[in-house]
Amino acid sequence: MKKSHRFLSLTLAAVLTLTLALGIGISALAATATQGTLSQEDINKLVDTTTPAEQITSPFIEISKKAQESVVGVNQYRAQRRGTYGYNYGFPFSQERDVPDVERMAGTGSGTVISPYGHVLTNYHVIEDASRVTVTVGERELDATVVGSDYNLDIAVLLVPGLDLPAVPLGDSDAIQVGEYAIVIGNPLGKQFERSVTIGVVSAVSRTMTSSGIDRYGLRTQNENHMIQVDAAISSGNSGGGLFNTLGQLQGIPTQKLVDGGTSFFSSSSVSIDNIGMCIPINVAKPLIRSVLESYNEQEAEAQAAKVREQEAAGKEDENAPPKPRIGVRIGSVSNYLPTTQGIVPQGAVIALVEKSSPAEAAGLKVGDIVVEADGTIIANQVELIDQLQSKNAGDKALLKVYRVNGLMDALEGRTSLSGLGKGEYLEIEVELKILDKTDM
């Protein structure tokens, strides 16, 4: 009986093996039979195809082509002064003297050309605290000058002489309708994805966005702005680019996206929120654009560009040049040495030392004062204050605006917390520049 079962099993196995072998053989024969039955003409008909671009219809193709030509990259550089450094109150300071700078790219964004003279509209936060601003078009990088800005509205206008790009027509953002197409063009993540186009619709025309902001000197405030909400994808680097309608008009400036109930371009969240972006209406920016255009002088712009080229060609100043006048202080940048303040104190140049018998002491400047403005020019760091003062001659006066708050130096030395600082005040102090001996330093 056992032999019979064994024989039956062997017989079945042999049959299965033969069946598989026959199947493989038949498949091979079938493949051989069909191979080469298609003619080259038949293959070419299937593979060599074309797409008639002129027959592809979309309301976005021509608009995108034209609008893309007006969108540029905006680069922010920051210079950190090096050379003669020491320590006062536990943080570095720099003296008022010529020392080399170290310049690094601190961020990138986007901008849109709005005039045939080289004016570019962008966000204020794209160029904030920059020591130098440039725009990029393909492989070209051109120097830009900030000719107008509004920190509350988060807008800025740059001037780029020689920028030979078409200006985009401005629209009327008051006429925007919910549901119309929203075309967003910018440089998400920088140059690698320059002039990217994303499409969506206008989700709302007047979203009230309240967020923690800063005043023009960097002190924390609460800002409330009305935004255009779109569902077109907005990513980091789109800031300052363009929101266009199907007429090719610039209707807004992509500025923010919702990430976790707040607005940001540089953070992520575990909360699932998709495509809630905010754009500044173009009508909000028009008063600044108008004032910039009214003050534009083509000859002055060309002269300024020539001066920049001369300075670049000349390089650094002669080391044997005579000493320059000073006010007699040592300073450090708030942004460099107090990075955790987050608006508790404004940005600017903080005074770490006031030299005895100096013009600064005579004028009433004190250790811990933060210089936020010099002769009407906002000072964001120590480099800008040094450059502003070094343009003056002995006997010239500088009108400084400083922020003074009790206990700042104690906080710098770690004896108290920065968050425990009270409310300070802005003061205007006039100081005269003089030639000071090195022994006075």
C-alpha positions as CSV (number, residue, x, y, z in Angstrom):
1,M,0.0,0.0,0.0
2,K,2.8,2.3,0.9
3,K,4.5,1.6,-2.4
4,S,1.4,2.4,-4.3
5,H,1.1,5.8,-2.6
6,R,4.7,6.5,-3.3
7,F,4.3,5.5,-6.9
8,L,1.2,7.7,-7.2
9,S,3.1,10.7,-5.7
10,L,6.1,10.2,-8.0
11,T,3.7,10.0,-11.0
12,L,1.9,13.2,-10.1
13,A,5.2,15.0,-9.6
14,A,6.4,13.9,-13.0
15,V,3.2,15.0,-14.6
16,L,3.5,18.5,-13.0
17,T,7.1,18.8,-14.0
18,L,6.3,17.9,-17.6
19,T,3.3,20.3,-17.6
20,L,5.6,23.2,-16.4
21,A,8.2,22.3,-19.0
22,L,5.6,22.2,-21.7
23,G,4.2,25.6,-20.5
24,I,7.6,27.2,-20.6
25,G,8.3,25.8,-24.0
26,I,5.0,27.0,-25.4
27,S,5.6,30.5,-24.0
28,A,9.0,30.6,-25.5
29,L,7.6,29.5,-28.9
30,A,4.9,32.1,-28.7
31,A,7.4,34.8,-27.9
32,T,9.6,33.6,-30.8
33,A,6.6,33.6,-33.1
34,T,5.5,37.2,-32.3
35,Q,9.0,38.7,-32.2
36,G,9.7,40.9,-35.2
37,T,6.1,40.9,-36.5
38,L,5.8,44.8,-36.1
39,S,7.2,46.8,-38.9
40,Q,9.5,49.8,-38.3
41,E,6.7,52.0,-39.6
42,D,4.3,50.6,-37.1
43,I,6.7,51.2,-34.3
44,N,7.5,54.8,-35.4
45,K,3.8,55.6,-35.4
46,L,3.6,54.5,-31.8
47,V,6.8,56.2,-30.6
48,D,7.6,59.2,-32.7
49,T,4.8,61.5,-31.6
50,T,4.5,65.3,-31.4
51,T,2.4,67.7,-29.3
52,P,1.1,70.8,-31.2
53,A,1.7,73.4,-28.5
54,E,-0.5,75.9,-30.3
55,Q,-3.5,73.7,-29.7
56,I,-3.0,73.5,-26.0
57,T,-5.4,75.8,-24.3
58,S,-5.0,77.3,-20.8
59,P,-5.6,80.8,-19.4
60,F,-2.2,80.6,-17.7
61,I,0.3,79.9,-20.4
62,E,0.8,83.3,-22.0
63,I,0.2,85.1,-18.7
64,S,2.9,83.0,-17.0
65,K,5.4,83.6,-19.8
66,K,5.0,87.3,-19.7
67,A,4.8,87.6,-15.9
68,Q,7.8,85.4,-15.4
69,E,10.0,87.9,-17.2
70,S,9.3,90.5,-14.5
71,V,10.1,88.3,-11.5
72,V,13.6,88.3,-10.0
73,G,15.4,86.8,-7.1
74,V,16.3,89.1,-4.1
75,N,19.3,88.3,-2.0
76,Q,20.1,89.7,1.4
77,Y,23.7,89.9,2.5
78,R,24.9,90.8,6.0
79,A,28.3,92.0,7.0
80,Q,29.9,91.2,10.3
81,R,32.7,93.6,11.2
82,R,36.0,91.9,12.3
83,G,39.5,93.0,13.2
84,T,39.7,95.0,16.5
85,Y,37.5,93.4,19.1
86,G,37.5,93.3,22.8
87,Y,35.1,92.4,25.5
88,N,32.9,94.7,27.6
89,Y,30.1,93.5,29.8
90,G,30.6,90.0,28.6
91,F,30.0,90.6,24.9
92,P,32.2,91.7,22.0
93,F,32.5,95.3,20.9
94,S,34.0,97.0,17.9
95,Q,35.8,100.4,17.8
96,E,35.0,103.2,15.4
97,R,37.8,102.5,12.9
98,D,38.4,100.8,9.6
99,V,38.4,97.1,9.8
100,P,37.6,94.4,7.2
101,D,34.1,93.0,6.9
102,V,33.0,89.4,6.5
103,E,29.9,89.3,4.3
104,R,27.6,86.4,4.0
105,M,24.3,85.7,2.3
106,A,21.7,85.7,5.0
107,G,18.5,84.9,3.0
108,T,16.8,85.0,-0.4
109,G,13.4,86.0,-1.6
110,S,11.6,87.3,-4.7
111,G,10.7,90.6,-6.3
112,T,8.7,92.0,-9.2
113,V,9.8,94.7,-11.6
114,I,7.3,97.5,-11.5
115,S,8.9,100.2,-13.6
116,P,11.0,100.5,-16.8
117,Y,13.6,102.3,-14.7
118,G,14.6,99.3,-12.6
119,H,12.3,99.6,-9.6
120,V,11.5,96.2,-7.9
121,L,8.8,95.6,-5.4
122,T,9.4,93.1,-2.6
123,N,8.8,92.4,1.1
124,Y,10.5,94.4,3.8
125,H,11.3,91.2,5.7
126,V,13.3,90.0,2.6
127,I,15.8,92.9,2.9
128,E,15.6,93.6,6.6
129,D,18.9,94.2,8.4
130,A,20.8,93.7,5.1
131,S,24.2,95.3,4.6
132,R,23.8,94.8,0.9
133,V,21.0,93.7,-1.4
134,T,21.2,92.2,-4.9
135,V,18.8,90.8,-7.4
136,T,19.4,87.8,-9.5
137,V,18.2,87.1,-13.1
138,G,19.5,83.8,-14.3
139,E,23.3,83.9,-13.8
140,R,23.4,87.7,-13.4
141,E,23.6,89.3,-9.9
142,L,23.1,93.0,-9.8
143,D,23.4,95.4,-6.8
144,A,20.2,97.0,-5.6
145,T,19.5,100.0,-3.5
146,V,16.5,100.2,-1.1
147,V,14.7,103.4,-2.1
148,G,11.5,103.0,-0.1
149,S,10.2,100.8,2.6
150,D,7.4,100.4,5.2
151,Y,8.1,97.9,8.0
152,N,4.4,97.9,9.2
153,L,3.1,97.0,5.8
154,D,6.1,94.7,5.1
155,I,6.8,96.2,1.7
156,A,10.0,97.7,0.1
157,V,11.0,99.1,-3.2
158,L,14.5,98.5,-4.7
159,L,16.2,100.4,-7.5
160,V,18.4,98.4,-9.8
161,P,20.0,100.6,-12.5
162,G,20.6,98.7,-15.7
163,L,17.9,96.1,-15.0
164,D,16.7,95.5,-18.5
165,L,13.5,93.6,-17.7
166,P,9.9,94.5,-18.6
167,A,7.7,96.0,-15.9
168,V,4.5,94.2,-15.0
169,P,1.3,96.2,-15.1
170,L,-0.3,96.9,-11.7
171,G,-3.9,95.9,-11.1
172,D,-6.6,97.1,-8.8
173,S,-6.7,94.8,-5.9
174,D,-10.1,96.3,-4.7
175,A,-11.6,94.6,-7.7
176,I,-10.4,91.1,-6.8
177,Q,-13.2,88.5,-6.5
178,V,-13.4,85.3,-4.5
179,G,-13.0,82.4,-6.8
180,E,-11.0,84.1,-9.5
181,Y,-7.7,82.5,-10.5
182,A,-4.6,83.3,-8.5
183,I,-1.2,82.9,-10.2
184,V,1.8,83.1,-7.9
185,I,5.3,83.4,-9.3
186,G,8.5,83.5,-7.3
187,N,11.7,81.8,-6.3
188,P,10.7,79.1,-3.7
189,L,13.9,77.9,-2.0
190,G,16.0,80.3,-4.0
191,K,17.7,80.2,-7.4
192,Q,17.2,76.5,-7.9
193,F,13.5,76.9,-8.5
194,E,13.5,80.5,-9.8
195,R,10.3,81.8,-11.4
196,S,8.2,78.9,-10.4
197,V,4.5,79.2,-11.2
198,T,1.8,77.9,-8.9
199,I,-2.0,78.2,-9.6
200,G,-5.0,78.4,-7.3
201,V,-8.0,80.6,-6.6
202,V,-8.6,83.6,-4.4
203,S,-10.1,82.2,-1.2
204,A,-10.9,85.5,0.5
205,V,-10.3,89.1,-0.3
206,S,-9.8,90.7,3.1
207,R,-8.5,88.5,5.8
208,T,-7.5,90.4,8.9
209,M,-4.2,89.0,10.1
210,T,-3.0,90.0,13.5
211,S,0.6,89.1,14.3
212,S,3.5,90.1,16.5
213,G,5.6,92.5,14.6
214,I,8.3,95.0,15.2
215,D,8.6,98.8,14.9
216,R,11.0,100.4,12.4
217,Y,13.8,99.9,14.9
218,G,13.1,96.3,15.9
219,L,11.0,96.7,19.0
220,R,8.2,94.2,19.3
221,T,4.7,95.5,18.4
222,Q,1.3,94.1,17.3
223,N,0.5,94.6,13.6
224,E,-2.9,94.1,11.9
225,N,-3.1,93.9,8.2
226,H,-5.7,93.0,5.6
227,M,-4.6,90.2,3.2
228,I,-5.7,88.4,0.1
229,Q,-6.0,84.7,0.9
230,V,-5.1,82.2,-1.9
231,D,-4.8,78.5,-2.1
232,A,-1.9,78.6,-4.6
233,A,1.2,77.0,-3.2
234,I,3.4,79.5,-1.4
235,S,6.8,78.4,-0.1
236,S,9.9,79.9,1.6
237,G,11.5,82.1,-1.0
238,N,8.2,83.2,-2.6
239,S,8.2,86.2,-0.3
240,G,8.1,89.4,-2.3
241,G,7.1,87.7,-5.6
242,G,3.9,88.3,-7.5
243,L,0.3,87.4,-7.3
244,F,-1.1,87.8,-10.8
245,N,-4.6,87.7,-12.3
246,T,-5.5,86.3,-15.8
247,L,-4.9,89.7,-17.3
248,G,-1.3,89.5,-16.2
249,Q,-1.7,92.3,-13.7
250,L,0.2,92.4,-10.4
251,Q,-2.6,92.1,-7.7
252,G,-0.6,91.3,-4.6
253,I,2.7,90.3,-2.9
254,P,2.9,86.8,-1.5
255,T,4.0,87.2,2.0
256,Q,2.9,84.6,4.5
257,K,1.4,81.1,4.7
258,L,-0.5,79.5,7.6
259,V,1.5,76.7,9.2
260,D,0.0,76.0,12.7
261,G,-2.6,78.7,13.3
262,G,0.1,81.4,12.9
263,T,1.9,82.7,9.8
264,S,5.4,81.9,8.8
265,F,7.7,81.1,5.9
266,F,10.4,79.3,7.8
267,S,8.7,76.9,10.2
268,S,6.8,73.6,9.9
269,S,4.1,72.0,12.0
270,S,2.7,68.6,12.8
271,V,-0.8,70.2,12.2
272,S,-2.1,69.4,8.7
273,I,-2.7,72.8,7.1
274,D,-2.5,73.0,3.3
275,N,-2.4,76.0,0.9
276,I,-3.6,78.9,3.1
277,G,-1.4,81.7,1.8
278,M,-1.6,85.4,2.4
279,C,-0.7,88.2,-0.1
280,I,-0.5,92.0,0.5
281,P,-2.9,93.8,-1.8
282,I,-1.2,95.9,-4.5
283,N,-3.3,98.9,-3.6
284,V,-1.8,98.9,-0.2
285,A,1.7,99.3,-1.8
286,K,0.7,101.9,-4.3
287,P,1.3,105.0,-2.0
288,L,4.9,103.9,-1.4
289,I,5.4,103.1,-5.1
290,R,4.1,106.6,-6.0
291,S,6.3,108.4,-3.6
292,V,9.4,106.4,-4.8
293,L,8.6,107.2,-8.5
294,E,8.0,110.9,-7.7
295,S,11.4,111.2,-6.1
296,Y,13.2,109.2,-8.8
297,N,16.0,111.1,-10.6
298,E,17.6,109.2,-13.4
299,Q,20.8,111.3,-13.4
300,E,21.3,110.7,-9.6
301,A,20.6,107.0,-10.0
302,E,23.2,106.7,-12.7
303,A,25.7,108.7,-10.6
304,Q,25.1,106.5,-7.6
305,A,25.6,103.4,-9.7
306,A,28.9,104.8,-11.1
307,K,30.0,105.6,-7.5
308,V,29.4,102.1,-6.4
309,R,31.4,100.8,-9.4
310,E,34.3,103.2,-8.5
311,Q,34.3,102.0,-4.9
312,E,34.4,98.4,-5.9
313,A,37.3,99.1,-8.3
314,A,39.2,101.1,-5.7
315,G,39.0,98.3,-3.1
316,K,39.8,99.1,0.5
317,E,41.1,102.5,1.6
318,D,44.7,103.4,2.0
319,E,46.0,102.1,5.4
320,N,48.1,105.3,5.7
321,A,45.1,107.6,5.4
322,P,44.8,110.2,8.2
323,P,42.6,109.2,11.2
324,K,38.9,109.9,11.0
325,P,36.9,111.8,13.5
326,R,35.0,109.8,16.1
327,I,32.5,110.3,18.9
328,G,34.4,108.0,21.3
329,V,32.4,104.9,21.9
330,R,32.8,101.1,21.4
331,I,29.8,99.3,20.0
332,G,28.3,95.9,19.2
333,S,25.3,94.8,17.1
334,V,22.2,93.8,19.0
335,S,21.4,91.3,16.3
336,N,24.8,89.6,16.6
337,Y,25.2,89.5,20.3
338,L,21.6,89.5,21.6
339,P,19.9,87.0,19.3
340,T,17.3,85.9,21.8
341,T,15.8,89.3,22.5
342,Q,13.0,88.8,19.9
343,G,11.9,92.4,20.1
344,I,12.4,92.9,23.8
345,V,14.8,95.6,22.8
346,P,15.2,97.2,19.3
347,Q,17.9,96.3,16.8
348,G,20.8,98.6,16.4
349,A,24.3,99.4,17.7
350,V,24.5,99.0,21.5
351,I,27.1,101.2,23.2
352,A,29.5,99.0,25.3
353,L,31.9,101.7,26.4
354,V,31.9,105.5,26.5
355,E,35.4,107.0,26.5
356,K,36.3,109.5,29.1
357,S,36.3,113.2,28.0
358,S,34.9,112.2,24.6
359,P,32.2,113.9,22.6
360,A,29.9,111.0,23.4
361,E,30.3,111.5,27.1
362,A,29.8,115.3,26.7
363,A,26.6,114.7,24.7
364,G,25.1,112.4,27.4
365,L,25.4,109.0,25.7
366,K,25.5,106.1,28.2
367,V,26.7,102.5,28.2
368,G,23.7,100.4,27.3
369,D,22.1,102.9,24.9
370,I,21.1,101.3,21.6
371,V,21.6,103.6,18.6
372,V,18.6,103.0,16.2
373,E,18.9,106.0,13.9
374,A,21.6,108.4,12.8
375,D,20.6,111.6,10.9
376,G,17.3,110.1,9.9
377,T,18.9,106.8,8.7
378,I,17.8,103.6,10.5
379,I,20.7,101.8,12.1
380,A,20.3,98.0,12.2
381,N,23.8,97.1,13.3
382,Q,27.2,98.4,14.3
383,V,28.4,98.3,10.7
384,E,25.8,100.8,9.6
385,L,26.5,103.2,12.4
386,I,30.3,103.1,11.7
387,D,29.7,103.7,8.0
388,Q,27.3,106.6,8.8
389,L,29.7,108.3,11.1
390,Q,32.8,107.8,8.9
391,S,31.3,109.8,6.2
392,K,31.6,112.9,8.4
393,N,34.4,115.4,9.0
394,A,35.8,116.7,12.2
395,G,33.4,119.3,13.6
396,D,30.4,117.8,12.0
397,K,27.5,116.8,14.2
398,A,25.3,113.7,14.1
399,L,21.8,113.5,15.5
400,L,21.4,110.1,17.1
401,K,18.2,108.4,18.2
402,V,18.8,106.0,21.0
403,Y,16.7,103.5,23.0
404,R,17.5,103.6,26.7
405,V,16.1,101.1,29.2
406,N,17.2,100.6,32.8
407,G,18.9,97.4,33.6
408,L,20.1,96.4,30.1
409,M,23.7,95.9,31.1
410,D,22.7,93.9,34.1
411,A,20.8,91.6,31.7
412,L,23.8,91.4,29.4
413,E,26.0,90.3,32.3
414,G,23.5,87.6,33.3
415,R,22.5,89.1,36.6
416,T,18.9,89.6,35.4
417,S,16.8,88.3,32.6
418,L,16.2,90.2,29.4
419,S,12.5,89.3,29.7
420,G,12.4,91.2,32.9
421,L,13.4,94.5,31.3
422,G,10.9,97.3,31.7
423,K,9.7,99.7,29.0
424,G,12.4,102.0,27.7
425,E,12.2,105.3,25.8
426,Y,13.5,106.7,22.6
427,L,15.8,109.8,23.0
428,E,17.4,112.1,20.5
429,I,21.0,113.1,21.2
430,E,23.2,115.4,19.1
431,V,26.9,114.6,19.3
432,E,29.9,116.3,17.6
433,L,32.7,114.3,15.9
434,K,36.3,115.0,16.7
435,I,39.8,113.6,16.0
436,L,40.6,111.6,19.1
437,D,44.1,110.4,20.1
438,K,44.5,106.6,20.4
439,T,45.5,107.2,24.0
440,D,41.9,108.4,24.6
441,M,40.5,105.1,23.6
